[in-house]
Amino acid sequence: MTKHKNSIAGQLHGRVLDVSRRYVTLLTPAGASRSGTIAAKALDVVTGDIALYEERDGKIFVNGLVPSERTLSRSYRGNLKRMGANIDLLFVITAVGSTLNPVVIDRMLIGARVQGIPSVLVLNKADLGLELSASVVAAYRKIGIEVIECSAKFGSAFEEIEKRIQSPSVNVVALCGVSGVGKSTILNRLVPGAGAKTGELSEKTGQGRQTTSQPRAFLYSSAQAGQRVIIDFPGVQFFGLSHVPKEVVSGAFEEFVRYGQGCRFINCRHLQEPSCAVREAVDRGDIEGWRYDSYIQILNEIEEAREY
C-alpha cells in the first residue's frame, strides 16, 4: 500500500478494507491484513480511510483518521452518508436493459465530480445488444464522459477496465451502480478470490436484487502494476445529493460549463434568467433534455432539504 501523503510521521496506520459496527479490517503499509476495534466512538470510519491506531497486548485500537481526500458521499433520509474515502477512480456501473437509468447515473457522476474523483461509465451486458442503449451512451460520450462497453459474463473489454485500474495515479478504485447491473460479476472477474455473490433481476419489478450489504474492499494484483484496492459499494437505487451546495451543481455538468459561457449573466443559474445559453442549447437539442431534467431535480432536492 502506498503511504498516504498526509500520514502522521511515527503513527501506525492502515487502509480500511472493511467496517462492521465497531470493528475494522486494515491493510498495513507492509501489506498485512489486521483486524481491530474502533476505540474513538465519534469516528465515522468508512472503507478507504487511512486509520491511525495503536497496538496494545497484540490488539489494534483505532483512535483517529488521516483527513480524507476524494470522498464519495450521498444524502440518505436527511443524513449525509460517507461511502468511501481517498478514491482515485470511480467506475459507475450500468447495463443494457431496464437497469439503465440516466437519472441515477447522472447523480453518481455529479457526486464524484464535485469531489474531484475521475469517473468512467461502464456499460455491462453489451452482449445483449448495444442498440438498446446507443442513444444514451452517445450522449455521455458527446459531453466527454468515458464509456467502456463490456460483457462481464464473457469477459469482453476487460483489458480496457484493467488498463484504467493499472494507471500509475490510481491506488483506490470504487465500483458503484444500482442493483442488478452485474457489478459483482465484474468484481469477480477483476479479483477471482472475491467470491462476490451475483443476483438476477426481479421478475416483478425489473430491478436488481441487492447482493452486497455494505462496502467492502478487495486487493487487485497485476504483474504490470502491482497492488490496488477495489471498493465494492452496495447497489443503490437512489443517490441523494442534497448535501451539495447549489452554486456548484451547474459546474458539475460538463456541457453546462461549455454552453454557459454564452449566458448573459455570469452567475446564471440556467432557470428563468433571460438569454440563458444553456436553456437555448436544451431547446435546440444540443443538450439532452434528460440531462437538464437531472439538473432541475437535483436543485429541487437541495432546496427541499434546506433548514429554515
N, C-alpha and C positions, 0 to 999 in steps of 0.2 A: 504493500500500500504506500503510495506516495505521501510523504509527510505534508500535512496541511500547513500552508504558509502562515496561518495565524496561531499555530500551536504554541503553547507557552513553554519556553525552554525549561527542561528539567521535570516537566509534568508527564506522568504516564497518561497515554491517550490511545484511543482506538476508534475505528469507524463502526458505527452502529449498523448491524446487519438485521437485527430482529428486536422487536419490543413487544412484551406481553405483560400487561399490568405494570408491576414494578421491577420486572426482570428484563435484562438485555443480553444480547449476544454481540460481542465486539470482535473486530478484526484488528489485531495489533500491527504496528509497523513491521514487525518481524514476520508477519503472515500467519500468525497463530490465531485460532478462534477461541475466545474466552467468554465465559458466562459470568454475569454479575448482577448486582442489585442496585437500583436507583435509590441512593441514600437521601438526596435532597428532594423533599416532597414537592417543591414548587417547580421542578424541572419538567419542561414539556419536551420529551425526547422523541425524536422520530428517526426512521431509517435514513441513513446517510449522514446524520450528525457526527461530529467529532466529539466524543465524550472524554472528559477528564476524570481520572479515577485514582484511587489509592488502593493498595493491597494490604490486607491485614489477615494474618493467620491463613494465608493461601487463598483468601476470598477477595473478590473485587467489589468495590463500592464506588459507584459513580456519583460525583459531587459537583460536577459542573460541565458546561459545554463551551467549546470554542464558538464564537459568533459565526453563524451560518451564512453562506452565500447561496444565491440562486435557489431559493426555497419555493417549491411549488405548494400553493395553498388553495383551499376552496372554502366558500362560505356554506354552512350547513345549519339550517334551523336557527339562524341568527347568530351563530358562533363561527369564529374563524378556526379552521382546522388545517394545521400544517400536515402536509402529506409526506414530503421527503425533502431533504436538505442537501446542499452542495452538489446539485445536479448539473452535469456538464452537457448532457444531451437528452432530449425527450423524444421518444417515439410515440406519436399519437396513433394508436392502432384503430383502424376501422376495417370494414369488409364489404364486399359486394353484396347487395341484397337489402333486406329490411332493416338491418342494423346500421346502415349508412345514414348518419344523422348530422347534416352540416351545422345545425344549431349547437349540438354538443361539441363537435369538432372545433368550431369557432371559439367556444369558451375555453377549451383546453389550450388552444394555440394562443389566445389572448392572455390567459393566466401565466403561460410560460414567457411570453414576450415581455410583459411588464416586469418580469424578474430577470430578464436578460438571458433566458435559457434557450439556446438554439433548439429548434424543433424540426422533425421530419415526419410527414404524414405517411403512414404505411397502410396501403390498401391490400388487405389479405383476401384470400379466396378468389384470386384473379382467374383461377382455372374455371370458375363458373361463368365467365364471360365479362369482359371489360365494358361492353356496350351498356350494361346495366348502370354504370356509374360514370360513363365517359364525360358527361357534361360537367359534373361536379369536380372531377379530377382536373379537367381542362381549366376550370375557373380558378382553382387553387394554384395551378402552375402559372397561370397568367399573372397572378399577383406576386409570384416569386416564392411560393411555398414549395419546398422539395417534396416530391411524391415518389415513393417506391412501391411498385405493384409486385406483389409476391403471392406465393401459394405455400403456406406453412405445411399443408398436407403433403405436397410433393417436393418441398424444399427449393422451389424455384426462386431466383433473385436473392437468395440469402447471402451471396457474395457481396451484394451492394450494401445490405444491412451490416454485415460484419466489417466492411471497409470503413463505415462511419464509426462503428464501435472502436475500431483499432486506431483511430486518429490520435496523434500524439497529445492533443489538447484534451482528451477525454479520459477521465478516471471513473466517473459515476454516470451510468445510463439509467433511464427510467422508462418503463412501459406503462402507458395509460390508455384506457379505452372503455367503452361500455361493455357490458357482459355479452358474451356470445360472438365476439369478433375473432376468436382464435388466438387470443393473447397468450394463453397457457401453452398452446401448441407451438407458438413462436418461441416462447421461453425454453421449452423442452428441446427444440432444435438447437438453440444457442448454447444451452447448458444441459447436456444429456443427463446429468445426475440430478437435475432439479426435481423431477418427479411431480411437476405441477399437474393438478387434476384438470381434465378437459370436460366440457359440457356441451349440450346441444341446445338449440332454440326451443322455447316452449311452443307447442302447437297452438295453445290458446291465445297467447299474447304476441308471439313472433319475436319476443325479446329473449336475450340470453339468460341462462341460469348462472348465477354467480358461483364461481368455484374457488375464489380466493377471498378470505375474510379479513385479512389485514396485510399491510405492506410487508414484503419480505425481500431481502437482498440475497443474491447468489453470486458466486465467483465465476467469472468468464475468463478462460485462459486460451491464449493462442501462441504458437511458436514465434509469430511475427511481432506481436506487440506486448506479450506478457499478460499480466492480470488486470482485469477490470471488474467493477462491481455493477451488477444489474439489479435494479429495484423493480419488483413486480407489484404494481398497485392493484387493489381490488377493483372490479368493474364498477363504474359509476354511471348512473342514469341521468344525473343532473350535476352540473359543475357550477356551483354558485360563485358569483363574482361581486357580491355586494360590498366586499371589503376594499375593492379597487377604487381609488379616487376618480371621480367623474372626469376631471380635467385631463387624465392620462389615457382614457379609453380610446378616443379617436386616434391618438398617436400609435395605438397598438394595431390598428387596421392599416396594413401596408398601403393599400390603394387610396385610402382617405388622406394619407400624408401627401401622396403624389398629386392627387387632384385638388386637395385643399389649398395648395399654393396659389390657386386661381380664385379663391374666395375673396369677397370684398373686404371682409373683416379678418384681421389676423387671429383673433380669438373665436372665430366662427365655430359654433357647436354643431353645425350641419342639421339644424332642426327647422326653425321658421325664419332664419335670417335671410334677407334679400341677397340676390346674386351669390348664392352658395354653389360653388363649382362641384361639390360632392353630390348634392341633390340633383344637379343638372346632369351629372355623369350617370346617376341612377336612372333618370328619366330616359336617357339615350341608350341605356343598356350597357354602358361601358363599365359600370359597377353592378354586380349581381344584386338583384332586389333582395334575395335572402340574406346577403351579407349586411345590407343596410338594416333589414329587419332584426338581425342579430344585435347590431349596434343599439338600436332603439330598445330592445328587450333588456339589454344589459344596463342601459341608463335608467330605465324604469325600475329595475330591480334595486339599483343603488339608491334611487330616490325613495323607494318604499321602505328601505332599511334604515334611512336616516333617523337619528334620535333627535327629538324636539324637546 
